[in-house]
Amino acid sequence: MATVADGLQAVLARIATAARGCGRDPDSVRLVAVSKTFPPGALREAFAAGQRAFGESYLQEALEKMQALSDLPLEWHFVGPIQSNKTRPIAEHFQWVHSVDRLKIAQRLNDARPLALPPLQVCIEVNITGEQTKSGVTPDRLVELASAVLALRRLQLRGLMTIPQPTSDPAAQRAQFRQLRQLRDRVADRGICLDTLSMGMSDDLEAAIAEGATIVRVGRAIFGERARGSPH
C-alpha cells in the first residue's frame, strides 16, 4: 500500500522530470501539498518526508490542524474561495493566500493582518475559462485589481493563480496555463512585476510547469483519494 511519503516522492520526481524536460531548474517549482480533508497525521507523514508547505481550503478544519501541528514549522497556504467573514482568521494564521479575487477581500485581509507578522503573500485568482461557477477575477479586470492590491501595505502581491477546466488533453491543458502566463506578462507590461504562477494539480502539473508554473498545488497524488470531492 502506497504511503504519503511514496506519493510525495513520486510527485517530486514528476516535477523534476517536467522541469528538466523544458530546460528549467527543478528548484524553480515549489510544491504545495493540498491537505484539505486529510487528518493531521497525514501532514506529519509528509513533514517527515520533507514537505513544509501545505494548502487548505476549509478554514475551521485548517485552524484545528494548525493547533494539532503547532510543534512543526509548517507554511500554510489558503487555496480555497474566501468568504468576507473568514478574512480575519485567514489573515492571522496563514502565510500565503492564493485565491484573492476581488478588492473587498484584499482590503479585509490587509486590515486584519497583524502588524507583528510579515506582509501576507497573496496571489490573485483569475477565472480564465469564464465559468460562472468558478471564483476568480475576469482577465479584463486583472490589471485594475492588481494595481489596487499593490497599494495595500500589509499584503505582498506575488502572482496569479488559476483552476482550469479539467481535460486529459495535454495541448488543451497547456493552452489554459499559457493564458495565465500571458496575463502575467501583460500585467508586467503595465509595470507590475510578479514572480509567481500558482497553477497545476495532480493531473496536469507537467503542462503547468511547461508553461511556467512556479507553484503546483497537489493533493490526491500525494495523499490519495479524499472523502470530499476536489480537483486538486
Buried (B, 14 or more C-beta within 10 A) or exposed (E): EEEBBEBBBEBBEBBBEBBEEEEBEBEEBBBBBBBBBBEBEBBBBBBEBEBBBBBBBBBEBBBEBBEBBEEBEBBBBBBBBBEEEBBBBBBBBBBBBBBBBBBEBBBBBBEBBEEEEEEBBBBBBBBBEEEEEBBBBEBEBBBEBBBBBBEBEBBBBBBBBBBBEEBEEEEBBBBBBBBBBBBBEEBEEEEBEBEBBBBBBBBBBBBBBBBBBBBBBBBBBBBBEBEEEBBB
